[in-house]
Amino acid sequence: MAASNGTTNDNSSNHDQQPIVQFRAAAKGPRCPFEGPIEFSLFPGGCLSLKGNSGMGKTTLGSVLCGLPGHDQVLKKLDIVMEQCEWDSTIPKVERCGVLFQQTTLLDELTVAGNLAVALKLHKDKFANDHERDLKIKQLLDAVGLHYERDASKKPNELSGGMGRRASLALQLAQHKRVIVLDEPFTGLDHQTAVSVAKELVHLRQTQNTCLLLISHEPHLAEVVMDPTKTHNNQVIELKPKQSQSKDDSQSSTSVKPSLFGTTFRDRCLDRLVDYIGYSLPLIAMAFCATGLAVAMLTADLLRRLDIQDQVLELVETEVKPLIKILTGEEANMLQMLGVRMKIMDLLQKTVPPAKASLFAIGLTKLFVLEVGPLLTALLLCGRIGGSYAGKVGTMQATKQNKLLQTLGIAPQWWTLGPSLVAAIVAAPLLTVIGTALAVGLGGIVGPSYYGIGTLEQFRKDSLDAVFPALRLVSFQGLDWRVTYQSNPTWVDTLVEVGTYPPIYLLLKATTSIWIILGVAEVIARMQPNLTSRGVPGVITFSVVLSGLLVILADWGFSQFWLLRQ
């Protein structure tokens, strides 16, 4: 067994064995955390213990060996060059290397048996029947010290820490992994459970001929895995730091000032505001452009096709002609009726096109300002802001950050809900206005330019009149807020007049929606004090769906409020 950089070997039986993999990595720059090259070969049934201080690159080297995604960028960042990672060509790629992570890593929606069945299926194992497959699953569980009858039907969240590690090991065995990287496999386990898992690893080496690459800061447990009385092919490699590294670190620590951004309420508000507007704006813009174009084109096409000339001329024959007889006492002759028809047609040509243009501009503007704009924005923000906030609070709940805040004397709601609410109350109306303006603006281009519905100037004037109509109060500046259309106005009339004024109405709908969105996310995410990371996706989904339903219900309520306007 070849090795370098602080090695202890037991290679008594390696001379007649073909190595599974030969590995060599070298330091090629100042950012590399370890001294000298790292070189080793792994053999069936062997164990390599990779030792060193935290941050020395042990996990990085393990990831490179496994071929995990993203390791190329990490190597480049740390100035590490891969000089050799040569696997035995007779070993299929899918059987080369697996990883046992620090936490139990199984598919949440499947039972332990289901996880193993998927692994066996992906490895293309063939079974004559279900009984033969179940027997194989039982053998895998027996190999790691689990019981088929008791443990196979459990979901991952029903497993203890030790049972989860064993099930993860069985998953690697199901795909016949020749090498398993153990990245701190004993983290979070009590001593008795950790020793039990370590003994199972010894058993795997003896019975399955599995090779292990062990990364652990618990030497007494590493000694159990590498018990020389029961195993052979043991190797220890210690990554040594560069001699100048500690000196460089002490110098850099005085010259680089760490960021404290996020420690104040203002910082968190600014961070959320940039997040909510920056990431939401492209979504809002695309959605409103598509919706605005579709509605404007459909409306303009309908108005262009609308022709009332035949209906009006028919009324001339059925209504005007008898009226002439009543007034004159004589039947209207052909010349008289021709003059009437020409006059009517002239009036239609002068009045109908401007009427269509005003109808198009006012209808499109009010549709988006009063209804589509606030509702579409709110539904999009249910996922964008509501889902994001529910995920953040849920993650903090699952990782005990909320409990940490409480021990520090900080209300978790003040830390997360306060800044998010302030930022969202600013962002939601702004995004609604931007989206609505885009949709209406596109309508102003589509109608006049492509369908001949009025002119751009007329569209702009009618739209502004629709958005900013005269406020029907006695004197807004003089604070006499009585409405002018009632002889005995009440405060309800004033409330309806002011509340349904288009800009105020839009602002009220946008603000109410964001209160609903964040309120629902806050309640759902924080109502589960023992939430785990596996439950966070469910929290996000429930929050988005429920807030969307409540936003639609609130929109109906606002519509009823609008109907009170006279």
VEXDREN-2710 file (C-alpha; in Angstrom, 1 decimal):
% VEXDREN-2710
k/r/px/py/pz
1/MET/0.0/0.0/0.0
2/ALA/1.7/3.2/-1.1
3/ALA/1.2/6.4/0.8
4/SER/2.7/9.7/1.7
5/ASN/2.3/12.7/4.0
6/GLY/2.5/11.1/7.5
7/THR/1.6/7.4/6.9
8/THR/1.4/4.2/8.9
9/ASN/0.9/1.1/6.8
10/ASP/0.0/-2.6/7.3
11/ASN/0.7/-4.0/3.8
12/SER/1.4/-7.6/4.7
13/SER/-1.0/-8.9/2.1
14/ASN/-0.9/-6.3/-0.6
15/HIS/1.7/-7.8/-2.8
16/ASP/-0.7/-10.3/-4.3
17/GLN/-3.7/-7.9/-4.6
18/GLN/-4.9/-5.6/-7.3
19/PRO/-5.6/-2.1/-5.9
20/ILE/-9.1/-0.9/-6.3
21/VAL/-8.0/2.7/-6.9
22/GLN/-4.7/4.6/-7.0
23/PHE/-4.9/8.2/-5.8
24/ARG/-2.5/11.1/-5.9
25/ALA/-3.1/14.8/-5.2
26/ALA/-0.5/17.6/-5.0
27/ALA/-0.4/21.1/-3.6
28/LYS/0.1/23.7/-6.4
29/GLY/-0.5/27.0/-4.8
30/PRO/-0.5/29.1/-1.6
31/ARG/-4.2/28.3/-0.8
32/CYS/-3.6/24.6/-0.5
33/PRO/-4.1/23.8/3.2
34/PHE/-1.8/20.8/3.5
35/GLU/1.9/20.1/3.0
36/GLY/3.3/18.0/0.2
37/PRO/1.5/15.5/-2.1
38/ILE/-1.1/13.0/-0.9
39/GLU/-0.8/9.5/-2.3
40/PHE/-2.4/6.2/-1.5
41/SER/-3.8/3.0/-2.9
42/LEU/-6.9/1.2/-1.6
43/PHE/-7.3/-2.6/-1.6
44/PRO/-10.3/-4.9/-1.0
45/GLY/-11.2/-5.1/2.7
46/GLY/-8.8/-2.4/3.6
47/CYS/-9.2/0.8/5.6
48/LEU/-7.5/4.2/5.3
49/SER/-7.9/6.7/8.1
50/LEU/-7.5/10.2/6.9
51/LYS/-6.5/12.4/9.8
52/GLY/-5.8/16.1/10.2
53/ASN/-7.2/19.3/11.7
54/SER/-10.5/20.8/10.5
55/GLY/-10.2/22.7/7.2
56/MET/-7.3/20.6/6.0
57/GLY/-9.2/19.3/3.0
58/LYS/-10.1/15.8/4.1
59/THR/-13.7/16.0/3.0
60/THR/-12.6/17.6/-0.3
61/LEU/-10.3/14.6/-1.1
62/GLY/-13.1/12.2/-0.2
63/SER/-15.4/14.0/-2.5
64/VAL/-12.9/13.9/-5.3
65/LEU/-12.5/10.1/-4.8
66/CYS/-16.2/9.6/-5.1
67/GLY/-16.6/12.0/-8.0
68/LEU/-19.2/14.1/-6.3
69/PRO/-20.4/17.1/-8.4
70/GLY/-18.6/20.4/-7.8
71/HIS/-15.3/19.0/-6.6
72/ASP/-13.4/20.5/-9.6
73/GLN/-14.3/24.1/-8.5
74/VAL/-13.3/23.2/-4.9
75/LEU/-9.9/21.8/-6.0
76/LYS/-9.2/25.0/-8.1
77/LYS/-10.2/27.2/-5.2
78/LEU/-7.8/25.4/-2.8
79/ASP/-4.9/25.1/-5.3
80/ILE/-5.0/21.3/-5.3
81/VAL/-4.2/19.4/-8.4
82/MET/-5.4/15.9/-9.1
83/GLU/-2.5/13.9/-10.5
84/GLN/-4.0/10.5/-10.4
85/CYS/-7.3/8.8/-9.6
86/GLU/-7.1/5.6/-11.4
87/TRP/-9.8/2.9/-10.7
88/ASP/-9.5/-0.8/-11.5
89/SER/-11.0/-1.0/-15.0
90/THR/-12.9/-4.2/-14.3
91/ILE/-15.1/-2.4/-11.7
92/PRO/-18.2/-0.8/-13.1
93/LYS/-18.4/3.0/-12.4
94/VAL/-21.7/2.6/-10.5
95/GLU/-19.9/0.1/-8.1
96/ARG/-16.8/2.2/-7.4
97/CYS/-17.5/4.5/-4.5
98/GLY/-20.2/5.5/-2.1
99/VAL/-20.5/8.0/0.8
100/LEU/-21.8/7.7/4.3
101/PHE/-22.6/11.3/5.3
102/GLN/-22.6/12.9/8.7
103/GLN/-26.4/12.7/8.8
104/THR/-28.7/9.9/7.8
105/THR/-29.2/10.3/4.0
106/LEU/-32.2/8.3/2.8
107/LEU/-35.3/9.2/0.6
108/ASP/-37.8/10.5/3.0
109/GLU/-40.9/9.3/1.3
110/LEU/-39.8/5.7/1.2
111/THR/-39.4/3.1/3.9
112/VAL/-36.0/1.5/4.6
113/ALA/-37.0/-1.4/2.5
114/GLY/-38.2/0.9/-0.2
115/ASN/-34.9/2.8/-0.3
116/LEU/-33.0/-0.5/-0.7
117/ALA/-35.4/-1.7/-3.4
118/VAL/-34.7/1.5/-5.4
119/ALA/-31.0/1.0/-5.0
120/LEU/-31.2/-2.6/-6.1
121/LYS/-33.4/-1.6/-9.1
122/LEU/-31.0/1.2/-10.2
123/HIS/-28.2/-1.3/-10.0
124/LYS/-30.2/-3.5/-12.3
125/ASP/-30.3/-6.5/-10.0
126/LYS/-32.7/-9.1/-11.4
127/PHE/-35.0/-11.2/-9.2
128/ALA/-37.2/-14.0/-10.2
129/ASN/-40.0/-12.8/-7.9
130/ASP/-40.8/-10.4/-5.0
131/HIS/-39.9/-13.0/-2.4
132/GLU/-36.3/-13.2/-3.8
133/ARG/-36.0/-9.4/-3.8
134/ASP/-37.3/-9.3/-0.2
135/LEU/-34.8/-11.9/0.8
136/LYS/-32.0/-9.8/-0.6
137/ILE/-33.2/-6.8/1.4
138/LYS/-33.2/-8.9/4.5
139/GLN/-29.6/-10.0/3.8
140/LEU/-28.6/-6.4/3.4
141/LEU/-30.2/-5.4/6.7
142/ASP/-28.7/-8.3/8.5
143/ALA/-25.3/-7.3/7.2
144/VAL/-25.5/-3.9/9.0
145/GLY/-27.2/-5.2/12.2
146/LEU/-30.8/-4.2/11.4
147/HIS/-33.9/-6.5/11.6
148/TYR/-36.1/-7.0/8.6
149/GLU/-39.3/-7.6/10.5
150/ARG/-38.8/-4.6/12.9
151/ASP/-36.9/-2.0/10.8
152/ALA/-37.7/-2.5/7.1
153/SER/-41.1/-0.8/7.2
154/LYS/-39.9/2.3/9.1
155/LYS/-39.6/5.7/7.4
156/PRO/-36.2/7.6/7.8
157/ASN/-37.8/10.0/10.4
158/GLU/-38.6/6.9/12.6
159/LEU/-35.0/5.8/12.8
160/SER/-32.6/6.6/15.6
161/GLY/-29.2/8.1/14.7
162/GLY/-27.4/4.7/14.8
163/MET/-30.2/2.9/12.9
164/GLY/-30.1/5.7/10.3
165/ARG/-26.3/5.2/9.8
166/ARG/-26.8/1.4/9.4
167/ALA/-29.6/1.9/6.9
168/SER/-27.4/4.3/4.9
169/LEU/-24.6/1.6/4.9
170/ALA/-27.0/-1.0/3.7
171/LEU/-27.9/1.4/0.8
172/GLN/-24.3/1.5/-0.2
173/LEU/-24.0/-2.3/0.0
174/ALA/-27.1/-2.6/-2.2
175/GLN/-25.2/-1.1/-5.0
176/HIS/-22.1/-3.2/-4.3
177/LYS/-19.9/-0.2/-3.6
178/ARG/-16.2/-1.4/-3.4
179/VAL/-15.1/1.7/-1.5
180/ILE/-17.2/3.7/1.1
181/VAL/-16.1/7.1/2.2
182/LEU/-17.1/7.6/5.9
183/ASP/-17.3/11.4/6.5
184/GLU/-17.5/11.8/10.3
185/PRO/-19.9/8.8/10.6
186/PHE/-20.1/8.9/14.4
187/THR/-21.2/12.6/14.7
188/GLY/-24.3/13.0/16.8
189/LEU/-24.2/9.4/18.2
190/ASP/-23.9/8.4/21.8
191/HIS/-20.8/6.4/22.7
192/GLN/-22.5/3.0/22.8
193/THR/-24.3/3.5/19.5
194/ALA/-21.1/4.8/17.9
195/VAL/-19.1/1.8/19.0
196/SER/-21.9/-0.5/17.7
197/VAL/-21.7/1.2/14.3
198/ALA/-17.9/1.0/14.3
199/LYS/-18.1/-2.8/14.9
200/GLU/-20.6/-3.1/12.0
201/LEU/-18.0/-1.4/9.8
202/VAL/-15.4/-4.0/10.9
203/HIS/-18.0/-6.7/10.0
204/LEU/-18.4/-5.2/6.6
205/ARG/-14.7/-5.4/5.9
206/GLN/-14.6/-9.0/7.0
207/THR/-17.7/-10.3/5.3
208/GLN/-18.2/-8.0/2.2
209/ASN/-14.6/-7.2/1.5
210/THR/-15.6/-3.5/1.5
211/CYS/-12.8/-0.9/1.6
212/LEU/-13.3/2.1/3.8
213/LEU/-11.9/5.6/3.8
214/LEU/-12.5/6.9/7.3
215/ILE/-12.6/10.6/8.1
216/SER/-13.1/11.1/11.9
217/HIS/-11.9/13.2/14.8
218/GLU/-12.7/10.4/17.3
219/PRO/-9.5/8.3/17.4
220/HIS/-10.9/5.7/19.8
221/LEU/-13.6/4.9/17.3
222/ALA/-11.2/4.8/14.4
223/GLU/-9.2/2.3/16.3
224/VAL/-12.2/0.0/16.6
225/VAL/-12.8/0.2/12.8
226/MET/-9.1/-0.6/12.2
227/ASP/-8.8/-3.3/14.8
228/PRO/-5.6/-5.1/13.6
229/THR/-6.6/-8.3/15.4
230/LYS/-9.6/-8.7/13.1
231/THR/-8.6/-6.8/10.0
232/HIS/-5.6/-6.1/7.7
233/ASN/-4.7/-3.6/5.1
234/ASN/-4.9/-0.7/7.6
235/GLN/-3.4/2.7/6.7
236/VAL/-3.3/6.1/8.4
237/ILE/-2.5/9.3/6.6
238/GLU/-2.3/12.6/8.5
239/LEU/-2.6/15.8/6.5
240/LYS/0.0/18.2/7.8
241/PRO/-0.5/21.9/7.6
242/LYS/2.0/24.1/5.9
243/GLN/4.6/25.5/8.3
244/SER/3.9/29.1/7.2
245/GLN/0.1/28.7/7.3
246/SER/-0.4/29.6/11.0
247/LYS/1.7/32.7/10.6
248/ASP/-0.1/33.8/7.5
249/ASP/-3.5/33.2/9.2
250/SER/-2.5/35.4/12.2
251/GLN/-1.4/38.2/9.9
252/SER/-4.5/38.0/7.7
253/SER/-6.8/38.0/10.8
254/THR/-5.7/41.5/11.7
255/SER/-6.0/42.9/8.2
256/VAL/-9.4/41.5/7.3
257/LYS/-12.4/42.9/9.1
258/PRO/-15.3/40.5/9.3
259/SER/-18.7/41.7/8.0
260/LEU/-21.3/42.4/10.7
261/PHE/-24.1/43.0/8.1
262/GLY/-27.4/41.6/9.3
263/THR/-27.0/42.3/13.0
264/THR/-29.3/45.3/12.9
265/PHE/-33.0/45.5/12.1
266/ARG/-32.2/48.0/9.3
267/ASP/-29.7/45.6/7.7
268/ARG/-32.2/42.7/7.7
269/CYS/-34.9/45.0/6.2
270/LEU/-32.6/46.1/3.5
271/ASP/-31.5/42.5/2.8
272/ARG/-35.2/41.3/2.5
273/LEU/-36.1/44.3/0.4
274/VAL/-33.3/43.7/-2.2
275/ASP/-34.3/40.0/-2.2
276/TYR/-38.0/40.6/-2.6
277/ILE/-37.7/43.2/-5.3
278/GLY/-34.6/41.9/-7.1
279/TYR/-35.8/38.3/-7.5
280/SER/-39.5/39.1/-7.9
281/LEU/-39.2/41.8/-10.5
282/PRO/-38.3/39.6/-13.5
283/LEU/-41.2/37.2/-12.6
284/ILE/-43.6/40.1/-12.3
285/ALA/-42.5/41.7/-15.5
286/MET/-42.8/38.5/-17.6
287/ALA/-46.2/37.6/-16.1
288/PHE/-47.7/41.0/-16.6
289/CYS/-46.2/41.5/-20.1
290/ALA/-47.7/38.1/-21.2
291/THR/-51.1/38.8/-19.5
292/GLY/-51.2/42.4/-20.7
293/LEU/-50.5/41.5/-24.3
294/ALA/-53.1/38.7/-24.2
295/VAL/-55.9/40.7/-22.7
296/ALA/-55.2/43.8/-24.9
297/MET/-55.0/41.8/-28.1
298/LEU/-58.2/39.9/-27.3
299/THR/-60.1/43.1/-26.3
300/ALA/-58.9/45.1/-29.3
301/ASP/-59.8/42.3/-31.7
302/LEU/-63.3/42.1/-30.3
303/LEU/-63.8/45.8/-30.5
304/ARG/-62.5/46.0/-34.0
305/ARG/-64.9/43.2/-35.1
306/LEU/-67.8/44.9/-33.4
307/ASP/-70.0/46.6/-36.0
308/ILE/-73.4/48.2/-35.0
309/GLN/-74.1/49.9/-38.3
310/ASP/-76.5/47.2/-39.6
311/GLN/-78.4/47.1/-36.3
312/VAL/-78.8/50.9/-36.2
313/LEU/-80.0/51.1/-39.8
314/GLU/-82.5/48.4/-39.1
315/LEU/-83.8/50.5/-36.2
316/VAL/-84.1/53.4/-38.7
317/GLU/-86.5/51.2/-40.8
318/THR/-88.5/49.9/-37.9
319/GLU/-88.6/52.9/-35.6
320/VAL/-87.7/56.2/-37.4
321/LYS/-89.7/55.6/-40.5
322/PRO/-93.0/55.2/-38.6
323/LEU/-92.1/58.2/-36.5
324/ILE/-91.8/60.4/-39.6
325/LYS/-95.3/59.3/-40.6
326/ILE/-96.6/60.2/-37.1
327/LEU/-95.0/63.6/-37.2
328/THR/-95.8/64.6/-40.9
329/GLY/-98.9/62.5/-41.5
330/GLU/-97.3/61.1/-44.6
331/GLU/-95.1/58.1/-45.4
332/ALA/-91.4/58.9/-45.7
333/ASN/-90.3/58.6/-49.3
334/MET/-87.1/57.0/-50.5
335/LEU/-85.2/60.3/-50.7
336/GLN/-86.0/61.2/-47.1
337/MET/-85.0/57.8/-45.8
338/LEU/-81.7/57.9/-47.8
339/GLY/-80.9/61.3/-46.1
340/VAL/-81.7/59.9/-42.7
341/ARG/-79.5/56.8/-43.3
342/MET/-76.6/59.0/-44.5
343/LYS/-76.9/61.2/-41.5
344/ILE/-77.0/58.2/-39.1
345/MET/-74.0/56.6/-40.8
346/ASP/-72.1/59.9/-40.5
347/LEU/-72.9/60.1/-36.8
348/LEU/-71.8/56.5/-36.3
349/GLN/-68.5/57.2/-38.0
350/LYS/-67.8/60.2/-35.8
351/THR/-68.9/58.7/-32.5
352/VAL/-68.3/54.9/-32.5
353/PRO/-64.5/54.9/-33.1
354/PRO/-63.8/57.3/-30.2
355/ALA/-66.2/55.4/-28.0
356/LYS/-64.4/52.1/-28.8
357/ALA/-61.1/53.8/-28.0
358/SER/-62.3/55.1/-24.7
359/LEU/-63.9/51.8/-23.8
360/PHE/-60.7/50.0/-24.6
361/ALA/-58.5/52.4/-22.6
362/ILE/-60.8/52.7/-19.6
363/GLY/-61.7/49.0/-19.5
364/LEU/-58.2/47.7/-19.8
365/THR/-56.9/50.2/-17.2
366/LYS/-59.6/49.5/-14.7
367/LEU/-59.3/45.8/-15.2
368/PHE/-55.6/45.8/-14.3
369/VAL/-55.6/48.5/-11.7
370/LEU/-58.7/47.2/-9.8
371/GLU/-58.6/43.5/-10.3
372/VAL/-55.9/41.6/-12.3
373/GLY/-52.9/43.6/-11.2
374/PRO/-53.3/43.2/-7.4
375/LEU/-54.5/39.6/-7.7
376/LEU/-51.9/38.4/-10.1
377/THR/-49.1/40.0/-8.1
378/ALA/-50.4/38.5/-4.8
379/LEU/-50.7/35.0/-6.3
380/LEU/-47.1/35.2/-7.6
381/LEU/-45.8/36.5/-4.3
382/CYS/-47.5/33.6/-2.5
383/GLY/-44.8/31.4/-3.9
384/ARG/-42.0/34.0/-4.2
385/ILE/-42.2/35.7/-0.8
386/GLY/-44.5/33.4/1.1
387/GLY/-42.6/30.3/0.1
388/SER/-39.3/31.9/0.8
389/TYR/-40.3/33.1/4.2
390/ALA/-41.9/29.8/5.2
391/GLY/-38.7/28.0/4.1
392/LYS/-36.5/30.4/6.1
393/VAL/-38.6/30.2/9.3
394/GLY/-39.0/26.4/8.9
395/THR/-35.3/25.9/8.4
396/MET/-34.5/28.1/11.5
397/GLN/-37.1/26.0/13.4
398/ALA/-35.5/22.7/12.3
399/THR/-32.0/23.8/13.1
400/LYS/-32.9/25.2/16.5
401/GLN/-32.0/28.8/15.5
402/ASN/-35.3/30.1/16.9
403/LYS/-34.6/28.5/20.3
404/LEU/-31.1/30.1/20.1
405/LEU/-32.7/33.5/19.6
406/GLN/-34.9/32.9/22.6
407/THR/-31.9/32.0/24.8
408/LEU/-30.3/35.3/23.6
409/GLY/-33.3/37.2/24.7
410/ILE/-34.4/38.0/21.1
411/ALA/-38.0/37.4/20.0
412/PRO/-37.7/35.2/16.9
413/GLN/-40.7/37.1/15.3
414/TRP/-38.7/40.3/15.7
415/TRP/-35.7/38.8/14.0
416/THR/-37.5/37.4/11.0
417/LEU/-41.1/38.5/10.7
418/GLY/-40.5/42.2/11.5
419/PRO/-37.9/42.9/8.7
420/SER/-39.7/40.7/6.2
421/LEU/-43.0/42.4/6.8
422/VAL/-41.5/45.9/6.5
423/ALA/-39.7/45.0/3.3
424/ALA/-42.8/43.2/1.8
425/ILE/-45.1/46.1/2.5
426/VAL/-42.8/48.3/0.5
427/ALA/-42.2/45.7/-2.2
428/ALA/-45.7/44.4/-2.9
429/PRO/-47.4/47.7/-3.9
430/LEU/-44.3/48.7/-5.8
431/LEU/-44.3/45.4/-7.8
432/THR/-48.0/45.7/-8.3
433/VAL/-47.7/49.2/-9.8
434/ILE/-44.8/48.2/-12.0
435/GLY/-46.6/45.1/-13.3
436/THR/-49.8/47.0/-13.9
437/ALA/-48.1/49.9/-15.6
438/LEU/-46.3/47.4/-18.0
439/ALA/-49.6/45.6/-18.8
440/VAL/-51.5/48.9/-19.4
441/GLY/-48.6/50.4/-21.3
442/LEU/-48.4/47.4/-23.7
443/GLY/-52.2/47.8/-24.2
444/GLY/-51.6/51.4/-25.2
445/ILE/-49.2/50.2/-27.9
446/VAL/-51.3/47.2/-29.1
447/GLY/-54.7/48.9/-29.4
448/PRO/-53.8/52.1/-31.4
449/SER/-50.8/50.7/-33.4
450/TYR/-51.9/47.2/-34.4
451/TYR/-55.7/47.3/-34.2
452/GLY/-56.4/50.9/-35.0
453/ILE/-58.3/51.5/-31.8
454/GLY/-57.9/55.2/-31.1
455/THR/-54.6/57.0/-30.7
456/LEU/-51.8/56.7/-28.2
457/GLU/-52.5/60.2/-26.9
458/GLN/-56.2/59.4/-26.4
459/PHE/-55.3/56.1/-24.7
460/ARG/-53.0/57.9/-22.3
461/LYS/-55.6/60.6/-21.4
462/ASP/-58.4/58.0/-20.9
463/SER/-56.2/55.8/-18.8
464/LEU/-55.1/58.6/-16.5
465/ASP/-58.7/59.7/-16.1
466/ALA/-59.6/56.1/-15.1
467/VAL/-56.7/55.8/-12.6
468/PHE/-57.2/59.3/-11.1
469/PRO/-60.9/60.3/-11.3
470/ALA/-62.2/63.3/-9.5
471/LEU/-62.5/62.5/-5.7
472/ARG/-66.1/63.3/-4.9
473/LEU/-65.6/65.0/-1.5
474/VAL/-66.7/68.5/-0.5
475/SER/-63.2/69.6/0.3
476/PHE/-60.3/67.2/0.6
477/GLN/-57.8/70.0/1.4
478/GLY/-60.2/71.6/3.9
479/LEU/-60.7/68.1/5.6
480/ASP/-64.4/68.3/4.8
481/TRP/-64.7/64.7/3.7
482/ARG/-68.4/64.5/3.1
483/VAL/-69.3/63.0/-0.3
484/THR/-71.1/65.2/-2.8
485/TYR/-73.5/62.6/-4.2
486/GLN/-75.5/62.2/-1.0
487/SER/-77.9/64.6/0.6
488/ASN/-77.2/63.2/4.1
489/PRO/-73.8/61.5/3.7
490/THR/-72.5/59.2/6.4
491/TRP/-68.9/58.2/7.3
492/VAL/-69.6/54.9/5.5
493/ASP/-70.1/56.8/2.3
494/THR/-66.8/58.6/2.8
495/LEU/-65.0/55.4/3.6
496/VAL/-66.3/53.8/0.4
497/GLU/-65.4/56.8/-1.7
498/VAL/-61.9/57.0/-0.4
499/GLY/-61.3/53.3/-0.1
500/THR/-62.4/52.6/-3.7
501/TYR/-60.4/55.4/-5.2
502/PRO/-58.3/53.4/-7.7
503/PRO/-54.7/54.1/-6.3
504/ILE/-55.8/53.7/-2.7
505/TYR/-57.8/50.6/-3.6
506/LEU/-54.8/49.0/-5.3
507/LEU/-52.6/49.9/-2.3
508/LEU/-55.1/48.4/0.1
509/LYS/-55.4/45.1/-1.8
510/ALA/-51.6/44.7/-2.2
511/THR/-51.0/45.4/1.5
512/THR/-53.7/43.1/2.7
513/SER/-52.5/40.3/0.5
514/ILE/-48.9/40.6/1.8
515/TRP/-50.2/40.5/5.4
516/ILE/-52.0/37.3/4.5
517/ILE/-49.1/35.8/2.8
518/LEU/-46.5/36.4/5.5
519/GLY/-49.0/35.7/8.3
520/VAL/-49.9/32.3/7.0
521/ALA/-46.2/31.4/6.4
522/GLU/-45.4/32.6/10.0
523/VAL/-48.1/30.6/11.6
524/ILE/-47.6/27.4/9.7
525/ALA/-43.8/27.4/9.9
526/ARG/-43.6/28.3/13.6
527/MET/-46.5/26.2/14.9
528/GLN/-44.3/23.1/14.8
529/PRO/-41.7/23.4/17.5
530/ASN/-40.1/20.1/16.8
531/LEU/-40.0/20.5/13.0
532/THR/-37.2/18.6/11.3
533/SER/-35.5/19.5/8.0
534/ARG/-37.5/16.8/6.3
535/GLY/-40.7/18.6/7.1
536/VAL/-39.6/22.0/5.7
537/PRO/-40.8/21.3/2.1
538/GLY/-44.2/20.3/3.4
539/VAL/-44.4/23.6/5.4
540/ILE/-43.5/25.6/2.2
541/THR/-46.2/23.8/0.1
542/PHE/-48.9/24.1/2.7
543/SER/-48.1/27.8/3.2
544/VAL/-48.2/28.6/-0.5
545/VAL/-51.4/26.8/-1.1
546/LEU/-53.3/28.2/1.9
547/SER/-52.1/31.7/1.4
548/GLY/-53.2/31.5/-2.3
549/LEU/-56.7/30.4/-1.3
550/LEU/-57.0/33.2/1.3
551/VAL/-55.8/35.8/-1.1
552/ILE/-58.5/34.8/-3.6
553/LEU/-61.1/34.9/-0.8
554/ALA/-59.8/38.4/0.2
555/ASP/-60.0/39.5/-3.4
556/TRP/-63.7/38.5/-3.5
557/GLY/-64.2/40.6/-0.3
558/PHE/-62.6/43.6/-2.0
559/SER/-64.9/43.1/-5.0
560/GLN/-67.9/43.3/-2.7
561/PHE/-66.5/46.4/-1.2
562/TRP/-66.1/48.0/-4.6
563/LEU/-69.7/47.3/-5.5
564/LEU/-70.7/49.7/-2.7
565/ARG/-69.3/52.5/-4.7
566/GLN/-72.0/54.7/-6.3
END
